[in-house]
């Protein structure tokens, strides 16, 4: 299993979007998008996993907080590689 987290910064840290994608055998199973606010299953197993994660309030609160704790917190680290590189 593998996951990939992506932070999308629009207008600095004013608008931040977090996308977490979960893969198994190179197939994307589940995706979390902070704009949507919940997990979306992309396969039958992914749908079951998404329902399970979406029903756990503590887990979902951690995902929502990741926009601040992961993306905004690391903005200074990401900036030289993403914004200033043109």
C-alpha positions as CSV (number, residue, x, y, z in Angstrom):
1,X,0.0,0.0,0.0
2,X,1.2,3.5,-0.7
3,X,-0.3,7.0,-0.3
4,X,0.6,10.3,-1.7
5,X,-0.2,13.7,-0.1
6,X,-0.4,16.8,-2.2
7,X,-0.7,20.4,-1.0
8,X,-2.0,23.0,-3.5
9,X,-1.4,26.6,-2.6
10,X,-3.5,29.3,-4.2
11,X,-2.6,32.9,-3.4
12,X,0.0,31.9,-0.8
13,X,-1.5,30.3,2.3
14,X,-4.8,32.1,1.8
15,X,-6.4,29.1,0.0
16,X,-4.9,25.7,0.6
17,X,-6.1,22.4,-0.7
18,X,-4.9,19.0,0.5
19,X,-5.3,15.8,-1.6
20,X,-4.4,12.4,-0.1
21,X,-4.5,9.5,-2.5
22,X,-4.2,5.9,-1.4
23,X,-2.9,3.2,-3.8
24,X,-2.6,-0.6,-3.8
25,X,-0.8,-2.4,-6.7
26,X,-0.6,0.9,-8.6
27,X,-4.4,1.3,-8.5
28,X,-5.9,4.3,-6.7
29,X,-8.4,3.1,-4.2
30,X,-9.4,6.1,-2.1
31,X,-9.0,9.8,-2.4
32,X,-9.4,12.5,0.3
33,X,-9.9,16.1,-1.0
34,X,-10.1,18.9,1.6
35,X,-12.4,20.8,-0.7
36,X,-14.8,17.9,-0.7
37,X,-14.2,17.3,3.0
38,X,-14.5,13.5,2.9
39,X,-13.0,10.3,1.4
40,X,-14.2,9.1,-1.9
41,X,-13.8,5.4,-2.9
42,X,-12.7,4.8,-6.5
43,X,-13.0,1.0,-6.4
44,X,-15.4,-1.4,-4.6
45,X,-12.9,-2.0,-1.8
46,X,-12.0,1.7,-1.7
47,X,-15.7,2.6,-1.2
48,X,-15.8,0.3,1.9
49,X,-12.6,1.9,3.2
50,X,-14.0,5.4,2.5
51,X,-17.2,4.7,4.4
52,X,-15.2,3.4,7.4
53,X,-12.9,6.4,7.5
54,X,-15.7,8.9,6.9
55,X,-17.6,7.4,9.9
56,X,-14.7,7.8,12.3
57,X,-15.0,11.4,13.7
58,X,-11.5,11.4,15.3
59,X,-9.9,10.3,12.1
60,X,-11.8,12.8,10.0
61,X,-10.9,15.6,12.4
62,X,-7.2,14.7,11.9
63,X,-7.6,14.8,8.1
64,X,-9.3,18.3,8.3
65,X,-6.5,19.5,10.7
66,X,-3.8,18.3,8.2
67,X,-4.5,21.3,6.0
68,X,-3.0,23.5,8.8
69,X,-0.6,21.1,10.5
70,X,0.9,19.6,7.3
71,X,0.3,22.1,4.4
72,X,0.4,25.5,6.0
73,X,3.0,24.5,8.5
74,X,5.4,23.3,5.7
75,X,4.6,26.2,3.3
76,X,8.1,27.7,3.8
77,X,9.7,24.4,2.9
78,X,7.5,23.9,-0.2
79,X,7.9,27.5,-1.5
80,X,11.4,27.4,-3.0
81,X,10.5,24.3,-5.0
82,X,7.0,25.2,-6.1
83,X,6.4,29.0,-6.2
84,X,9.8,30.6,-6.8
85,X,10.9,28.0,-9.4
86,X,9.9,29.4,-12.9
